[in-house]
C-alpha cells in the first residue's frame, strides 16, 4: 500500500464538535500515525499562556504541573516538527488533532469578541515568541502550516455551548466566571483557520487549490460512512480501510476530570454511538427555556447572546461542509 505523497493532516478541532469521534474513525488506516494536543500545555500552562483563565482554575495543570508550566510555543513547535519527521521516516502519515483556538493569540481573540468581564479581568498576554516566520494570524510557522491538509470540525454553537456548560456544572465551575467561555462558544477561530489556510493554498498552488475539508459533528454521527468516504477520496487515502467499529481504549490515565468527562465515552466505545440530538434542528427559543430551567435566567441569557454572535461564522462554514 503506497502512502500519498507528502500528505500531512491537521484536524483543526473545537470542543464538543465530535472531533474525537473523527479521530477514532481514522484509527483503522494503517498508514496513519496520530497525535493529540501537543500545544495544550503552551496555551494553558506555560510562560506564554494565552488563556484568560487564572492558573489555579486551569484543570489541565492537575498532572506534571512543573513540566507543563515550562512549555513555550517554540518548545511545542520543535517537539511537533520532530514527531512529524520521525513519523514520515517510518513511512506513516502524521495526523494530529489540535483545537484551532490554541493557535490564535489572545489579543486577536479579545479583538473579535464582545466584552466579557471575567475575560478582561485577566488582561491580554503578549503573543508567544516564535523564531520561524509567521505570515498569518495563526501561531504556526507558515512554511510548516502550508504543508498540511486541514479538516475543520464544527457544530451548531447552541449544541457546543450546552455541552460545555453542562461539563462546567458537573465540575462545579461557575459558568459566568469562565473567562474563556466566549472563545469556546465562537466558530470565528475555525473560520479564521479556513480562510487563512485556503489563502495559503491559493498562493502556493499552480493548479486548482483544495480548500480545507469542513465536517459538521452532527453529520458525522448521522452519516459516518458517507463523510469518511468523502474525506478519504479527497485526501487520496484507501477508502476500503474505513471501519465504523474499533476496540475500546481501556485504563486511560486522564490528566483531569474535564478531559475525562469530555473523552471517556468515545474512548470506551466500540463504534459510532447514535445520538437522537444530532438530528434535531436548533430552536433557540426552546433552548432558552430549557437553559433557564437548568441554569437560571442570567446564564441562559448570556448563552443565547453568545450563540447569536457565533451563528454567522457557523453558517459560513456549514455551507462549505461535506
C-alpha positions in Angstrom: 0.0 0.0 0.0 1.5 3.3 -1.0 1.4 6.5 1.1 0.0 9.5 -0.7 2.9 11.9 -1.5 3.8 14.2 1.4 0.3 14.0 3.0 0.2 15.6 6.4 -3.1 16.2 8.1 -4.3 18.6 10.8 -7.7 18.0 12.3 -8.5 21.6 13.4 -10.9 20.7 16.2 -13.1 22.6 18.6 -14.5 21.5 21.9 -17.8 19.5 21.7 -17.7 19.1 17.8 -17.3 15.2 17.8 -13.6 15.6 16.7 -12.6 12.7 18.9 -15.1 10.5 17.0 -13.4 11.6 13.8 -10.0 10.7 15.3 -11.2 7.2 16.2 -12.7 6.7 12.7 -9.2 7.3 11.3 -7.5 4.8 13.5 -8.1 1.8 11.2 -6.0 3.2 8.4 -2.6 1.5 8.8 -0.5 4.3 7.2 -1.7 6.9 9.7 0.0 7.8 13.0 -1.9 10.1 15.3 -1.0 12.7 17.9 -3.3 14.8 20.1 -2.9 18.2 21.8 0.8 18.9 21.6 0.2 22.7 22.1 -2.3 22.4 25.0 0.3 23.0 27.7 1.7 26.1 26.0 -1.7 27.6 25.7 -3.0 26.8 29.3 0.1 26.4 31.4 3.4 27.7 30.0 5.1 31.1 30.5 3.3 32.4 27.3 -0.1 31.0 28.2 -2.8 32.6 26.1 -5.8 31.5 28.2 -7.7 34.2 30.1 -8.3 31.8 33.0 -6.2 32.2 36.2 -3.6 29.5 36.7 -5.4 27.9 39.6 -8.5 27.3 37.6 -6.8 25.6 34.6 -7.6 22.0 35.3 -5.2 20.9 32.6 -2.5 21.5 35.1 -3.6 18.8 37.5 -0.7 16.4 36.5 3.0 17.3 36.0 2.4 20.9 36.8 6.1 21.9 36.8 6.7 20.4 33.4 3.6 21.9 31.9 4.4 25.3 33.3 7.7 25.4 31.3 6.2 24.7 27.9 6.5 27.5 25.4 5.1 27.6 21.9 8.6 27.3 20.5 9.1 24.2 22.5 5.8 22.8 21.2 6.7 23.6 17.6 10.1 21.9 17.9 8.6 18.8 19.5 5.9 18.7 16.9 8.2 19.1 14.0 10.4 16.3 15.4 7.4 14.0 15.7 6.4 14.8 12.1 9.8 13.9 10.8 10.0 10.7 12.8 6.5 9.6 11.6 7.4 10.2 8.0 10.7 8.3 8.3 8.6 5.3 9.4 6.6 5.7 6.2 3.5 6.9 8.0 1.2 9.9 7.5 1.2 12.3 10.5 -2.3 13.2 11.6 -2.6 15.4 14.6 -5.7 16.9 16.4 -5.4 20.4 17.9 -8.1 22.9 18.7 -8.0 25.9 16.4 -8.2 28.5 19.2 -4.9 27.2 20.7 -3.1 28.9 17.7 -5.0 32.3 17.9 -3.2 34.9 20.1 -5.3 36.2 23.0 -5.1 39.8 21.6 -6.8 38.5 18.4 -9.4 36.7 20.4 -10.2 39.7 22.5 -10.4 41.9 19.4 -13.1 39.6 18.0 -15.5 39.0 20.9 -17.9 41.2 22.7 -16.9 42.5 26.2 -16.8 39.7 28.7 -15.9 40.9 32.2 -14.3 37.7 33.5 -12.0 37.7 30.5 -11.0 41.3 30.6 -10.2 40.9 34.3 -7.1 39.0 33.5 -5.8 41.3 30.8 -4.2 40.3 27.5 -1.0 38.3 27.4 1.6 39.1 24.8 1.8 36.8 21.8 4.3 33.9 22.1 7.8 34.3 20.7 8.3 32.0 17.7 11.5 32.2 15.7 10.2 30.9 12.4 8.4 33.3 10.0 4.6 33.6 10.5 2.5 35.5 7.9 -1.0 34.6 9.1 -2.9 35.2 12.4 -2.3 31.5 13.2 0.6 30.8 15.7 2.2 28.3 13.4 5.3 28.8 11.2 3.8 29.5 7.8 6.2 27.2 5.9 5.0 24.3 8.2 1.3 25.2 8.1 1.3 25.3 4.3 2.4 21.6 4.1 -0.7 20.3 5.9 -4.1 19.3 4.6 -6.7 20.5 7.1 -10.0 19.1 8.3 -12.0 21.6 10.4 -14.7 20.3 12.7 -17.8 22.5 13.5 -21.1 22.1 15.2 -24.1 24.4 15.9 -22.9 26.8 18.6 -26.0 26.1 20.8 -25.1 22.5 21.0 -21.4 23.3 21.7 -22.3 25.7 24.5 -25.0 23.4 26.0 -22.5 20.6 26.3 -19.7 22.8 27.6 -21.8 24.4 30.3 -23.1 21.0 31.4 -19.5 20.0 31.9 -18.8 23.2 33.9 -21.8 22.4 36.1 -20.6 18.8 36.7 -17.2 20.1 37.7 -18.7 22.8 40.0 -17.1 25.6 37.9 -19.3 28.8 37.7 -20.1 29.4 34.0 -20.4 33.2 34.4 -16.8 33.2 35.8 -15.4 31.2 32.9 -13.1 33.7 31.2 -12.7 31.5 28.1 -16.5 31.0 27.6 -16.9 33.4 24.6 -13.9 31.8 22.9 -15.4 28.4 23.3 -18.8 29.5 22.1 -17.4 31.0 18.9 -16.7 29.5 15.5 -14.7 32.5 14.5 -11.4 30.7 15.0 -12.4 27.8 12.8 -13.4 30.3 10.1 -10.1 32.2 10.5 -8.2 28.9 10.0 -10.3 28.0 7.0 -9.8 31.4 5.3 -6.1 31.6 6.0 -5.3 28.0 5.0 -7.3 28.4 1.8 -5.4 31.7 1.1 -2.1 29.9 1.5 -3.2 27.2 -0.8 -4.3 29.7 -3.5 -0.9 31.5 -3.3 1.2 28.3 -3.3 -0.8 26.1 -5.8 -0.2 26.1 -9.5 -3.5 24.2 -10.3 -6.9 24.3 -8.6 -6.4 24.8 -4.8 -8.1 22.4 -2.5 -9.9 24.2 0.4 -9.9 22.8 3.9 -12.4 20.0 4.5 -15.2 21.1 6.9 -17.1 18.4 8.9 -20.1 19.1 11.0 -20.1 16.9 14.0 -23.8 16.0 13.9 -23.5 15.0 10.3 -20.5 12.8 11.2 -22.6 10.9 13.7 -25.6 10.6 11.4 -23.7 9.6 8.2 -20.3 8.4 9.3 -19.6 6.2 6.2 -20.5 8.9 3.7 -18.4 11.5 5.5 -15.4 9.3 5.8 -15.6 8.1 2.2 -15.6 11.8 1.1 -12.6 12.6 3.3 -10.6 9.6 2.1 -11.4 10.4 -1.5 -10.3 14.0 -1.2 -7.1 13.0 0.6 -6.2 10.1 -1.7 -6.5 7.5 1.1 -7.7 3.9 0.6 -11.4 4.1 1.5 -11.5 0.3 1.8 -9.8 0.7 5.2 -12.7 2.7 6.7 -14.2 1.0 9.6 -17.1 2.1 11.8 -16.0 -0.3 14.6 -13.0 -0.4 16.8 -11.7 -1.7 20.1 -12.3 0.3 23.3 -9.4 2.1 24.9 -9.1 1.0 28.5 -7.1 2.1 31.5 -6.6 5.7 30.3 -4.7 7.9 32.7 -6.8 11.0 32.4 -5.0 14.2 33.3 -8.1 15.8 34.9 -11.8 15.4 35.2 -12.6 17.8 32.4 -10.7 15.7 29.9 -12.2 12.5 31.3 -15.8 13.8 31.0 -15.2 15.0 27.5 -13.5 11.9 26.1 -14.2 8.8 28.1 -17.4 8.0 26.2 -15.8 7.9 22.8 -12.6 6.2 24.2 -14.7 3.4 25.7 -16.9 3.0 22.7 -16.7 0.2 20.1 -18.2 2.2 17.3 -20.3 5.3 16.4 -22.9 5.9 19.2 -26.3 7.0 17.9 -27.5 10.3 19.5 -31.1 11.4 18.9 -30.0 15.0 19.5 -27.8 15.1 16.3 -30.8 15.1 14.0 -32.7 17.8 15.9 -32.8 21.3 14.5 -32.0 24.0 17.0 -34.8 26.3 18.1 -33.1 28.9 20.2 -36.4 29.9 21.9 -36.9 26.4 23.1 -33.2 26.1 24.1 -33.5 29.3 26.2 -36.5 27.9 28.1 -34.6 24.7 28.9 -31.4 26.5 29.8 -33.3 28.8 32.1 -34.8 25.8 33.8 -31.4 24.2 34.3 -29.1 27.1 35.0 -31.2 30.3 35.6 -32.1 33.3 33.5 -28.8 35.1 33.7 -26.7 32.1 32.4 -29.4 31.3 29.8 -29.4 34.9 28.6 -25.6 35.0 28.2 -25.7 31.7 26.4 -28.3 32.9 23.9 -26.2 36.1 23.2 -23.1 34.0 22.6 -24.9 31.7 20.3 -26.4 34.5 18.3 -22.9 36.1 17.9 -21.5 32.9 16.6 -24.2 32.0 14.1 -22.7 33.9 11.1 -19.4 32.1 11.3 -21.0 28.7 11.8 -23.4 29.2 8.9 -20.4 30.4 6.7 -18.6 27.1 7.5 -21.7 24.9 7.3 -22.2 25.9 3.7 -18.7 24.6 2.9 -19.1 21.3 4.9 -19.2 17.9 3.2 
